[in-house]
Every structure is written in C-alpha cells, then in structure tokens.
Amino acid sequence: MSETRTAVELGQEAAVRRALEAYYRDGKPPWDSGVTPPELVALIAGAHALTPGRVLELGCGTGTNAVYLARHGWRVAAVDLVDRAVQQAREKADAAGAAVTVLCGDATRLDEVGVHGPYDLFFDLSCYCGIPPHGRDAYAAGLTKRAAPGARLLMFGYGPEAFDDPISGVTADELRARFAGWRLTEVTPGTNPVPTFWFTLHRDAAAT
C-alpha cells in the first residue's frame, strides 16, 4: 500500500477500522460466530486433509479458527487489526492451551506485523473483502511473498452486491487479476442470505 495515500483512501481506511472496532465493542461481529466453518474443517480434518504445516490467518477475530488449526497440529500465526479482537484471541488460545501467535496489525502491511513465513496455508474469513481497493494489491503481494511453493489460500468473501458501499466485496475475476502466480481452483457459493463465496487459490508449485 502506497505511503502517499490520498485523503479519500485514508478516509476509507479509517471508516473500516471504526466499523470493525464498533462490531467488537458491541460484541456482535457477524463473521465471528465462534464456530469453525465446515469448509475449513473439511480442509483440515476431512477425507483429503492437508498435512499440517505453517498457517497464517488474516483477520483472525477472537481466535476460534486459529485455535482449531493449532489443535490439529498446525503452527499458527494470526493477525487482526482490532486490539480488542487480538486480546480475546490470545485469551482464547491460552485457555485452550493452544500454541498460537496472535499479532495486532494490518493485513495489507505484513512487513510491519512480523510474520515472515513461508506458510503452507493462508485462511481468510471475510478480511480481504472489507479492505479498500487501494490496499488489495499490497495484501496479495504480502501473501505471495510469504507463500511456500504450492501454498493454498482459503478465502471467504462477500460479493459486491452484499453491501451498499463502494469498497466492500470480492469477485473471482478480481482475485485472478490481483494474485499473480496463483491459480483460482475453486469457487463455491456460500449459504448466506446475501451473495457470499468460498475461494480456493493455489500458489504455483515452481514459485520461489
């Protein structure tokens, strides 16, 4: 993300932060249900489960999925923008006896957060789709920089039609365009009352 952001871009970032903080302050973030989604469960513990390795969760919320991943043998780093969410995630991991590194930071500025990789898996439950468009290339670049060859990204996102604002939402075409060196291998509609999708991307196995 450019250090010469415009006033409009700075305003978008501030609005997103305020909205996220308000959700956690009120205790009702809709994406933080306390239940690990079946799509992640299938990937981690299903018939064709991945071999545990290193995973980075973007927008970890209160840590439900980070703890789940750690309990299934993954070495977990998790990042969230909101202090309150990070504190709750750390408390949840401690209570569960789960080895999870939870860091407070911006998913579009991973160099500043202290997560270095390489990671075999990235998990994003509606983080990317709420990032203002000017920050999304930096998000993609940050993951690409930290991706092991053949790494996988499992992302849940709302479609642009789900919100009455100009910045939210994600489409398959956008992911294909932004994630150079990755293949979008699966798009599955979600079960929400508004348009949502599960996206699976794979990093080129020959990438270095």
C-alpha positions in Angstrom: 0.0 0.0 0.0 1.5 3.3 -1.1 2.7 5.7 1.6 1.2 8.6 -0.5 -2.4 7.6 0.1 -5.0 10.2 -0.8 -7.4 11.8 1.6 -10.1 9.6 0.2 -8.1 6.4 0.7 -7.2 7.4 4.3 -10.8 8.1 4.9 -11.8 4.7 3.7 -9.2 3.0 5.9 -10.4 5.0 8.9 -14.0 4.1 8.2 -13.2 0.4 8.0 -11.3 0.5 11.3 -14.1 2.3 13.0 -16.7 -0.2 11.8 -14.6 -3.2 12.9 -14.0 -1.7 16.3 -17.7 -1.0 16.7 -18.6 -4.6 15.9 -16.2 -5.9 18.6 -17.2 -3.2 21.1 -20.8 -4.2 20.7 -19.8 -7.9 20.8 -21.6 -8.8 17.6 -19.2 -9.2 14.7 -21.3 -11.3 12.2 -18.2 -13.1 10.9 -17.1 -14.2 14.3 -19.6 -16.9 15.2 -17.4 -19.0 17.5 -17.9 -22.0 15.2 -15.2 -23.1 12.7 -16.8 -23.2 9.3 -17.2 -26.6 7.7 -15.2 -25.6 4.6 -12.1 -25.2 6.9 -12.9 -28.3 8.8 -13.0 -30.3 5.5 -9.6 -29.0 4.5 -8.0 -29.7 7.9 -9.7 -32.9 9.0 -11.7 -34.2 6.0 -11.1 -37.2 3.8 -8.3 -35.4 1.9 -7.0 -33.4 4.8 -3.8 -31.3 4.3 -0.6 -32.4 6.0 -0.2 -29.9 8.9 2.4 -27.2 8.4 2.6 -23.5 8.9 -0.6 -21.4 8.5 -1.3 -17.6 8.7 -4.8 -16.4 9.4 -5.7 -13.0 8.2 -8.4 -11.2 10.2 -8.5 -13.8 13.0 -11.1 -12.2 15.1 -11.4 -13.7 18.6 -9.3 -16.7 17.6 -11.8 -19.5 17.1 -10.2 -20.8 13.9 -6.7 -20.2 14.9 -7.2 -22.4 18.0 -8.9 -25.0 15.8 -5.9 -25.1 13.5 -3.4 -25.3 16.4 -5.3 -28.2 17.9 -4.9 -30.1 14.6 -1.2 -29.8 14.5 -0.7 -26.6 12.6 1.9 -24.0 13.6 -0.4 -20.9 13.6 0.2 -17.2 13.3 -2.9 -15.0 13.3 -3.3 -11.3 12.6 -6.1 -8.9 13.3 -6.5 -5.1 13.0 -8.6 -4.6 16.2 -6.9 -4.6 19.6 -10.0 -6.0 21.3 -10.2 -9.0 19.0 -6.5 -9.7 19.4 -6.7 -9.7 23.2 -9.7 -12.0 23.1 -7.9 -14.3 20.7 -4.9 -14.5 22.9 -7.1 -15.3 25.9 -8.9 -18.0 24.0 -5.7 -19.6 22.9 -4.3 -19.5 26.4 -7.4 -21.1 27.8 -7.3 -23.8 25.2 -3.6 -24.5 25.7 -3.1 -23.8 22.0 0.2 -22.5 20.7 -1.0 -19.6 18.6 1.0 -16.4 17.8 -1.6 -13.6 17.7 -0.4 -10.3 16.4 -2.2 -6.9 16.0 -1.6 -5.4 12.6 -2.8 -4.6 9.1 -3.2 -7.5 6.6 -2.0 -5.1 3.9 1.2 -4.3 5.8 2.5 -7.7 6.8 6.2 -6.5 6.7 5.3 -4.3 9.7 3.5 -7.1 11.6 6.4 -9.5 12.0 5.1 -12.6 10.2 7.8 -13.9 7.9 6.7 -17.3 6.5 6.9 -19.3 4.5 3.4 -20.5 5.0 1.7 -23.6 3.5 -1.8 -22.3 4.1 -3.5 -18.9 4.4 -7.0 -18.6 5.8 -9.2 -15.5 5.4 -12.7 -15.3 6.7 -14.0 -12.1 5.2 -10.9 -10.0 5.8 -9.9 -9.3 2.2 -13.4 -8.4 1.0 -13.5 -5.5 3.5 -10.2 -4.0 2.5 -10.5 -0.8 0.5 -9.5 -1.4 -3.2 -6.3 0.6 -2.9 -4.9 -1.8 -0.3 -5.7 -5.1 -2.0 -2.6 -5.3 -4.2 -0.5 -5.0 -1.0 -2.4 -7.8 0.6 -1.9 -10.1 -2.4 1.8 -9.2 -2.5 2.2 -9.8 1.2 0.8 -13.3 0.9 2.8 -14.1 -2.3 6.0 -13.1 -0.6 5.3 -15.4 2.3 3.8 -18.4 0.4 5.7 -21.7 0.2 5.7 -23.3 -3.2 2.3 -24.9 -3.7 0.7 -22.9 -0.8 -3.0 -22.7 -0.6 -5.3 -19.8 0.3 -8.8 -20.5 1.5 -10.9 -17.3 1.5 -14.5 -16.5 2.4 -15.8 -13.3 1.0 -19.0 -11.3 0.4 -19.9 -10.4 -3.1 -20.0 -6.7 -4.0 -23.8 -6.9 -4.1 -24.0 -7.7 -0.4 -23.2 -4.1 0.8 -24.4 -0.7 -0.1 -21.0 0.8 -0.2 -18.3 1.3 -2.9 -15.4 -0.6 -1.4 -16.7 -4.0 0.0 -16.9 -7.3 -1.7 -14.8 -9.6 -3.9 -15.2 -11.4 -7.1 -13.4 -14.4 -8.7 -12.3 -12.2 -11.6 -10.7 -9.7 -9.2 -8.8 -12.5 -7.4 -7.5 -13.9 -10.7 -6.2 -10.4 -11.7 -4.6 -9.5 -8.3 -3.0 -12.8 -7.3 -0.2 -13.1 -9.9 1.4 -16.5 -9.7 -1.6 -18.1 -8.1 -4.4 -20.3 -9.6 -8.0 -19.9 -8.6 -9.0 -23.5 -8.5 -12.4 -23.4 -6.8 -15.3 -21.0 -6.2 -18.2 -22.3 -4.1 -21.3 -20.1 -3.3 -21.9 -19.6 0.4 -25.1 -20.3 2.2 -25.7 -16.7 3.5 -28.8 -14.7 2.6 -26.6 -12.3 0.6 -24.1 -13.3 -2.0 -21.0 -14.9 -0.5 -18.3 -17.3 -1.8 -15.6 -19.6 -0.8 -12.5 -19.2 -2.9 -9.5 -21.6 -3.1 -6.3 -20.4 -4.7 -3.0 -22.3 -5.1 0.4 -20.8 -5.4 2.5 -22.0 -8.3 4.5 -25.0 -7.0 7.5 -23.8 -9.0 7.5 -20.4 -7.3 10.4 -19.3 -5.2 
